[in-house]
Amino acid sequence: MDIKELQKIMQENGVVGAGGAGFPTYMKLTDKAEIILMNCAECEPLLKLHRQLLEKHAYEIMKTFDMVAETVGASQAIIGIKKSYVQTINALNQHIEEFPRVKMHLLDEVYPMGDEVVLIYEATGRVVRPGGLPIEQGVAVFNVETLYNVYRAVEEHKPVTCKYVSVVAEVENPVTVKVPLGCTLEEVVAQAGGTTVKDPVYFVGGPMMGRIGNGSDPVTKTTNAILVLPKDHVIVMKKQRTSSIDLKRAASICCHCHTCTDLCPRHNLGHPIDPAMFMMAASNQDFRNVNPYINSAFCSSCGVCEMYACPQSLAPRTLLADMKGGLRKAGIRPPQGVQPKPVQESREYRKVPEERLMARLGLTRYDKDAPLQEELVNVSKVKVLLSQHIGAPAQAIVNVGDMVTEGQMIAQPAQGLSVGIHATISGKVTEVTDRHVVIARN
């Protein structure tokens, strides 16, 4: 199979990054890739689905990984996996001899190991420049579920219609379930046997980089986990704070200890992001040096500074994100061609142990098994978003009243960066807008 053929399969079948921002996977295929990486670092605490999926479908995913490497002409295919995922490693070892190009790189249990810039350095020793793309270093990164979706598209001719989601924390039975795209968060949480607290908050994604969602929100191709938390949990409280008050708190109590910068993963890889300098400048409204503001564009929003490092419980990540958004709105692009400084010699001693991170965030008691269930959850209605990926939203090709079957394309890729969207259940189209298609089961 050549690159263009595989790209077409991925685009038409709606394969995008199954986590993060949902970058269309077909655009990562290039003959410039010398190394391809499989990300099984489970970046956030409590998330389990990638290690579970890789253990369950080790052969299929490794076969696809090797096929992608052969298609792009990569000389190495490296599985980045935390050394604590013993069961998954054992499953991989049963088949790895069949794929001479594939090898494992065992990772420490630290956060944010799943950040692709961090993962690339750990597995290859290569540093992606600030604001740059991995392919500039000859590397392409794919996560586990994305590769499984490629397998289903290539081998089974099935588009992306469902998502694996871990439901954890304040639920009766933590579980990882397979649900149709477009079902609601409430329907997913119900699969865990109900909540165990009054007025629960649904935290979508990981505890470090996730967001507060509503029960009626639809599941998308990037929904990895739902953390059900009490409304007074520290993570919820931090997410609900007001930036204007956070800025005043910084002006009042920031002690300029520099810990936020000392522990910043991107700073330690030589990127010019300096949360401490930004906090000092922003809290004092000091604009004599604009670099701390401009360099906010290089923040990965991992949250180490805000959720772990700061002894005063200030909010550097949130304020940096506000600054990034303001710069984008003003049409100010990040500096181009910035080269990283040498990797900090102290980096090895400034990694954040995941066990300690969970303890600090009050999550240790939620670190329980969430068994993977392969049976697809049955729902009566779905609201399928036409933009579940970076790039242009797909364009609907169905009308109200149309009968559709599961897997049928309901929105075609738009011009430019885009992928197809498919019916996730069989039924009748009841609503079509430029943002979504609603399907009711017969």
DRENMARVO-596807 format. One record per residue (C-alpha): residue number from 1; x, y, z. Coordinates in steps of 0.2 Angstrom, whole numbers, plus 5000, padded with zeros to 4 digits. Last residue first. Layout:
BEGIN
{NUM, {X, Y, Z}}
...
END
This chain:
BEGIN
{442, {4821, 5015, 5072}}
{441, {4836, 5024, 5081}}
{440, {4835, 5043, 5081}}
{439, {4849, 5052, 5072}}
{438, {4855, 5070, 5075}}
{437, {4867, 5078, 5063}}
{436, {4879, 5092, 5069}}
{435, {4887, 5109, 5066}}
{434, {4881, 5115, 5049}}
{433, {4864, 5109, 5054}}
{432, {4854, 5093, 5051}}
{431, {4840, 5086, 5062}}
{430, {4829, 5071, 5063}}
{429, {4839, 5058, 5053}}
{428, {4831, 5041, 5055}}
{427, {4840, 5026, 5061}}
{426, {4855, 5015, 5061}}
{425, {4868, 5021, 5074}}
{424, {4885, 5029, 5073}}
{423, {4882, 5037, 5056}}
{422, {4898, 5043, 5049}}
{421, {4909, 5058, 5048}}
{420, {4922, 5061, 5034}}
{419, {4939, 5070, 5037}}
{418, {4945, 5088, 5035}}
{417, {4961, 5098, 5031}}
{416, {4957, 5107, 5015}}
{415, {4941, 5106, 5006}}
{414, {4927, 5098, 5017}}
{413, {4927, 5079, 5020}}
{412, {4910, 5072, 5018}}
{411, {4896, 5071, 5030}}
{410, {4883, 5057, 5033}}
{409, {4895, 5042, 5028}}
{408, {4886, 5026, 5032}}
{407, {4894, 5016, 5046}}
{406, {4878, 5013, 5055}}
{405, {4863, 5014, 5043}}
{404, {4854, 5029, 5037}}
{403, {4836, 5033, 5034}}
{402, {4833, 5051, 5028}}
{401, {4820, 5061, 5036}}
{400, {4830, 5077, 5038}}
{399, {4843, 5078, 5025}}
{398, {4860, 5069, 5022}}
{397, {4876, 5075, 5014}}
{396, {4883, 5085, 5029}}
{395, {4899, 5094, 5026}}
{394, {4914, 5089, 5037}}
{393, {4921, 5103, 5048}}
{392, {4937, 5111, 5042}}
{391, {4953, 5108, 5052}}
{390, {4957, 5100, 5069}}
{389, {4945, 5086, 5073}}
{388, {4927, 5082, 5080}}
{387, {4919, 5095, 5068}}
{386, {4903, 5088, 5061}}
{385, {4896, 5083, 5078}}
{384, {4885, 5068, 5079}}
{383, {4870, 5070, 5091}}
{382, {4865, 5052, 5094}}
{381, {4848, 5044, 5099}}
{380, {4841, 5028, 5106}}
{379, {4857, 5021, 5114}}
{378, {4865, 5003, 5114}}
{377, {4882, 5002, 5122}}
{376, {4894, 4992, 5111}}
{375, {4901, 4976, 5119}}
{374, {4920, 4977, 5122}}
{373, {4920, 4981, 5141}}
{372, {4937, 4986, 5147}}
{371, {4939, 4984, 5166}}
{370, {4941, 5000, 5176}}
{369, {4953, 4995, 5190}}
{368, {4955, 5007, 5204}}
{367, {4965, 5024, 5206}}
{366, {4951, 5033, 5214}}
{365, {4958, 5033, 5231}}
{364, {4974, 5041, 5225}}
{363, {4965, 5056, 5217}}
{362, {4966, 5070, 5230}}
{361, {4977, 5081, 5219}}
{360, {4992, 5080, 5229}}
{359, {4991, 5061, 5230}}
{358, {4988, 5059, 5212}}
{357, {5004, 5070, 5208}}
{356, {5014, 5060, 5221}}
{355, {5010, 5044, 5212}}
{354, {5013, 5052, 5195}}
{353, {5030, 5057, 5199}}
{352, {5034, 5074, 5192}}
{351, {5051, 5075, 5183}}
{350, {5063, 5088, 5190}}
{349, {5078, 5077, 5194}}
{348, {5080, 5071, 5176}}
{347, {5078, 5089, 5170}}
{346, {5093, 5095, 5180}}
{345, {5105, 5095, 5165}}
{344, {5092, 5107, 5156}}
{343, {5091, 5102, 5138}}
{342, {5101, 5114, 5127}}
{341, {5092, 5129, 5121}}
{340, {5078, 5127, 5109}}
{339, {5078, 5136, 5092}}
{338, {5064, 5148, 5087}}
{337, {5061, 5148, 5069}}
{336, {5044, 5158, 5070}}
{335, {5038, 5168, 5085}}
{334, {5020, 5164, 5089}}
{333, {5007, 5173, 5078}}
{332, {4998, 5189, 5084}}
{331, {4981, 5191, 5075}}
{330, {4973, 5199, 5090}}
{329, {4962, 5185, 5093}}
{328, {4977, 5173, 5093}}
{327, {4986, 5184, 5106}}
{326, {4971, 5185, 5117}}
{325, {4970, 5166, 5117}}
{324, {4988, 5163, 5121}}
{323, {4986, 5176, 5135}}
{322, {4971, 5167, 5142}}
{321, {4980, 5151, 5141}}
{320, {4995, 5158, 5151}}
{319, {4983, 5164, 5164}}
{318, {4976, 5147, 5166}}
{317, {4993, 5138, 5166}}
{316, {5000, 5151, 5179}}
{315, {4986, 5148, 5191}}
{314, {4991, 5151, 5209}}
{313, {4990, 5137, 5223}}
{312, {5003, 5146, 5234}}
{311, {5016, 5132, 5233}}
{310, {5015, 5132, 5214}}
{309, {5022, 5115, 5207}}
{308, {5007, 5103, 5206}}
{307, {4991, 5109, 5198}}
{306, {4996, 5126, 5192}}
{305, {5014, 5124, 5186}}
{304, {5011, 5105, 5181}}
{303, {4996, 5111, 5171}}
{302, {5000, 5102, 5154}}
{301, {4995, 5118, 5145}}
{300, {5008, 5116, 5131}}
{299, {5015, 5133, 5134}}
{298, {5025, 5139, 5118}}
{297, {5012, 5153, 5114}}
{296, {5016, 5160, 5131}}
{295, {5032, 5166, 5123}}
{294, {5024, 5182, 5117}}
{293, {5019, 5187, 5135}}
{292, {5036, 5183, 5143}}
{291, {5044, 5191, 5128}}
{290, {5035, 5208, 5130}}
{289, {5049, 5216, 5141}}
{288, {5044, 5233, 5146}}
{287, {5026, 5227, 5148}}
{286, {5025, 5226, 5167}}
{285, {5007, 5224, 5172}}
{284, {5013, 5219, 5190}}
{283, {5004, 5202, 5190}}
{282, {5007, 5200, 5171}}
{281, {5026, 5203, 5172}}
{280, {5030, 5192, 5188}}
{279, {5018, 5178, 5182}}
{278, {5026, 5178, 5165}}
{277, {5044, 5177, 5172}}
{276, {5038, 5163, 5183}}
{275, {5029, 5154, 5169}}
{274, {5045, 5154, 5158}}
{273, {5042, 5146, 5141}}
{272, {5057, 5148, 5130}}
{271, {5059, 5129, 5126}}
{270, {5075, 5121, 5131}}
{269, {5068, 5103, 5136}}
{268, {5067, 5109, 5154}}
{267, {5056, 5123, 5149}}
{266, {5044, 5111, 5140}}
{265, {5042, 5100, 5156}}
{264, {5040, 5115, 5168}}
{263, {5046, 5110, 5185}}
{262, {5059, 5124, 5187}}
{261, {5047, 5136, 5179}}
{260, {5033, 5134, 5191}}
{259, {5046, 5133, 5205}}
{258, {5052, 5150, 5202}}
{257, {5050, 5156, 5220}}
{256, {5043, 5172, 5215}}
{255, {5033, 5174, 5231}}
{254, {5017, 5176, 5222}}
{253, {5005, 5183, 5235}}
{252, {4996, 5199, 5231}}
{251, {5000, 5201, 5212}}
{250, {4996, 5183, 5209}}
{249, {4980, 5184, 5219}}
{248, {4975, 5199, 5208}}
{247, {4978, 5189, 5192}}
{246, {4968, 5174, 5199}}
{245, {4954, 5186, 5203}}
{244, {4953, 5191, 5185}}
{243, {4955, 5173, 5179}}
{242, {4940, 5167, 5188}}
{241, {4941, 5150, 5197}}
{240, {4930, 5136, 5191}}
{239, {4944, 5125, 5185}}
{238, {4953, 5126, 5202}}
{237, {4937, 5122, 5212}}
{236, {4934, 5106, 5201}}
{235, {4951, 5100, 5203}}
{234, {4951, 5103, 5222}}
{233, {4934, 5093, 5224}}
{232, {4920, 5103, 5230}}
{231, {4908, 5098, 5216}}
{230, {4911, 5080, 5220}}
{229, {4919, 5071, 5205}}
{228, {4914, 5060, 5191}}
{227, {4930, 5059, 5179}}
{226, {4924, 5055, 5161}}
{225, {4938, 5049, 5150}}
{224, {4945, 5048, 5132}}
{223, {4933, 5060, 5123}}
{222, {4943, 5064, 5107}}
{221, {4932, 5056, 5094}}
{220, {4917, 5064, 5102}}
{219, {4904, 5060, 5115}}
{218, {4890, 5072, 5116}}
{217, {4886, 5085, 5130}}
{216, {4870, 5082, 5139}}
{215, {4878, 5078, 5155}}
{214, {4887, 5094, 5155}}
{213, {4906, 5095, 5154}}
{212, {4920, 5102, 5165}}
{211, {4936, 5102, 5156}}
{210, {4952, 5091, 5156}}
{209, {4970, 5095, 5156}}
{208, {4976, 5090, 5173}}
{207, {4962, 5079, 5179}}
{206, {4961, 5069, 5162}}
{205, {4947, 5071, 5149}}
{204, {4929, 5077, 5153}}
{203, {4926, 5081, 5171}}
{202, {4908, 5077, 5175}}
{201, {4903, 5086, 5191}}
{200, {4892, 5076, 5203}}
{199, {4877, 5084, 5212}}
{198, {4876, 5072, 5226}}
{197, {4890, 5059, 5226}}
{196, {4891, 5040, 5222}}
{195, {4887, 5041, 5204}}
{194, {4878, 5027, 5194}}
{193, {4882, 5009, 5189}}
{192, {4897, 5013, 5178}}
{191, {4887, 5011, 5162}}
{190, {4876, 5026, 5168}}
{189, {4892, 5037, 5166}}
{188, {4891, 5034, 5147}}
{187, {4873, 5039, 5145}}
{186, {4876, 5054, 5156}}
{185, {4890, 5059, 5144}}
{184, {4878, 5059, 5130}}
{183, {4878, 5048, 5114}}
{182, {4886, 5057, 5099}}
{181, {4899, 5044, 5095}}
{180, {4893, 5027, 5099}}
{179, {4900, 5019, 5115}}
{178, {4913, 5006, 5120}}
{177, {4916, 5006, 5139}}
{176, {4930, 5007, 5151}}
{175, {4923, 5004, 5169}}
{174, {4923, 5011, 5187}}
{173, {4909, 5002, 5196}}
{172, {4899, 5013, 5208}}
{171, {4905, 5030, 5202}}
{170, {4914, 5044, 5211}}
{169, {4931, 5041, 5202}}
{168, {4931, 5033, 5185}}
{167, {4922, 5031, 5168}}
{166, {4935, 5027, 5154}}
{165, {4929, 5030, 5137}}
{164, {4932, 5019, 5121}}
{163, {4924, 5028, 5106}}
{162, {4912, 5023, 5092}}
{161, {4908, 5026, 5073}}
{160, {4926, 5027, 5066}}
{159, {4924, 5019, 5049}}
{158, {4924, 5000, 5046}}
{157, {4933, 4992, 5031}}
{156, {4938, 4977, 5042}}
{155, {4957, 4977, 5038}}
{154, {4960, 4995, 5033}}
{153, {4947, 5005, 5043}}
{152, {4947, 4993, 5058}}
{151, {4966, 4993, 5058}}
{150, {4967, 5012, 5057}}
{149, {4954, 5013, 5071}}
{148, {4966, 5002, 5081}}
{147, {4980, 5014, 5077}}
{146, {4970, 5029, 5083}}
{145, {4966, 5019, 5099}}
{144, {4985, 5017, 5103}}
{143, {4991, 5034, 5100}}
{142, {5001, 5040, 5084}}
{141, {5017, 5050, 5084}}
{140, {5027, 5054, 5068}}
{139, {5046, 5058, 5069}}
{138, {5059, 5065, 5057}}
{137, {5064, 5079, 5068}}
{136, {5054, 5091, 5057}}
{135, {5040, 5078, 5058}}
{134, {5037, 5082, 5076}}
{133, {5030, 5099, 5072}}
{132, {5038, 5115, 5078}}
{131, {5031, 5129, 5090}}
{130, {5047, 5127, 5100}}
{129, {5059, 5115, 5092}}
{128, {5056, 5096, 5094}}
{127, {5070, 5089, 5103}}
{126, {5077, 5072, 5098}}
{125, {5083, 5059, 5111}}
{124, {5073, 5045, 5103}}
{123, {5061, 5038, 5116}}
{122, {5062, 5051, 5130}}
{121, {5064, 5066, 5118}}
{120, {5049, 5060, 5107}}
{119, {5039, 5057, 5123}}
{118, {5042, 5074, 5130}}
{117, {5036, 5082, 5113}}
{116, {5022, 5070, 5112}}
{115, {5015, 5074, 5129}}
{114, {5012, 5057, 5135}}
{113, {5025, 5057, 5148}}
{112, {5017, 5072, 5157}}
{111, {5019, 5066, 5171}}
{110, {5030, 5052, 5177}}
{109, {5029, 5033, 5179}}
{108, {5045, 5030, 5169}}
{107, {5045, 5024, 5151}}
{106, {5050, 5008, 5143}}
{105, {5054, 5009, 5125}}
{104, {5047, 4995, 5115}}
{103, {5053, 4988, 5098}}
{102, {5045, 4986, 5081}}
{101, {5055, 4984, 5064}}
{100, {5058, 4965, 5068}}
{99, {5039, 4963, 5068}}
{98, {5035, 4944, 5071}}
{97, {5047, 4944, 5086}}
{96, {5035, 4957, 5095}}
{95, {5020, 4945, 5096}}
{94, {5020, 4937, 5113}}
{93, {5031, 4952, 5120}}
{92, {5016, 4964, 5116}}
{91, {5004, 4955, 5128}}
{90, {5018, 4954, 5142}}
{89, {5020, 4973, 5140}}
{88, {5001, 4975, 5142}}
{87, {5001, 4965, 5158}}
{86, {5016, 4974, 5165}}
{85, {5010, 4992, 5162}}
{84, {5022, 4999, 5176}}
{83, {5036, 5001, 5163}}
{82, {5026, 5015, 5154}}
{81, {5025, 5012, 5136}}
{80, {5033, 5021, 5121}}
{79, {5031, 5008, 5106}}
{78, {5045, 5012, 5094}}
{77, {5044, 5009, 5075}}
{76, {5060, 5012, 5067}}
{75, {5067, 5013, 5049}}
{74, {5052, 5023, 5043}}
{73, {5047, 5020, 5024}}
{72, {5030, 5028, 5025}}
{71, {5021, 5013, 5021}}
{70, {5032, 5001, 5030}}
{69, {5030, 5011, 5046}}
{68, {5011, 5011, 5044}}
{67, {5011, 4992, 5041}}
{66, {5022, 4990, 5057}}
{65, {5009, 5000, 5067}}
{64, {4995, 4990, 5059}}
{63, {5002, 4974, 5064}}
{62, {5006, 4980, 5081}}
{61, {4988, 4986, 5083}}
{60, {4981, 4969, 5077}}
{59, {4993, 4959, 5088}}
{58, {4990, 4968, 5104}}
{57, {4972, 4969, 5103}}
{56, {4967, 4966, 5122}}
{55, {4983, 4973, 5129}}
{54, {4984, 4988, 5118}}
{53, {4966, 4992, 5122}}
{52, {4969, 4991, 5141}}
{51, {4985, 5001, 5140}}
{50, {4976, 5014, 5130}}
{49, {4960, 5014, 5140}}
{48, {4968, 5017, 5157}}
{47, {4966, 5035, 5162}}
{46, {4968, 5038, 5181}}
{45, {4982, 5050, 5180}}
{44, {4985, 5059, 5163}}
{43, {4998, 5054, 5149}}
{42, {4993, 5036, 5146}}
{41, {5010, 5033, 5140}}
{40, {5005, 5021, 5126}}
{39, {5010, 5033, 5112}}
{38, {5016, 5023, 5097}}
{37, {5031, 5032, 5089}}
{36, {5036, 5032, 5070}}
{35, {5054, 5035, 5066}}
{34, {5061, 5041, 5049}}
{33, {5046, 5050, 5044}}
{32, {5050, 5061, 5029}}
{31, {5041, 5049, 5018}}
{30, {5024, 5056, 5024}}
{29, {5009, 5051, 5033}}
{28, {5004, 5063, 5047}}
{27, {4991, 5071, 5037}}
{26, {4981, 5055, 5036}}
{25, {4979, 5056, 5055}}
{24, {4968, 5071, 5055}}
{23, {4972, 5080, 5072}}
{22, {4960, 5076, 5085}}
{21, {4964, 5090, 5098}}
{20, {4970, 5078, 5112}}
{19, {4963, 5061, 5111}}
{18, {4959, 5048, 5097}}
{17, {4969, 5057, 5084}}
{16, {4959, 5057, 5068}}
{15, {4952, 5043, 5057}}
{14, {4936, 5048, 5048}}
{13, {4934, 5033, 5037}}
{12, {4936, 5044, 5021}}
{11, {4952, 5052, 5028}}
{10, {4960, 5036, 5034}}
{9, {4957, 5026, 5018}}
{8, {4963, 5041, 5007}}
{7, {4979, 5043, 5017}}
{6, {4982, 5024, 5015}}
{5, {4981, 5025, 4996}}
{4, {4991, 5041, 4995}}
{3, {5005, 5033, 5006}}
{2, {5007, 5017, 4996}}
{1, {5000, 5000, 5000}}
END
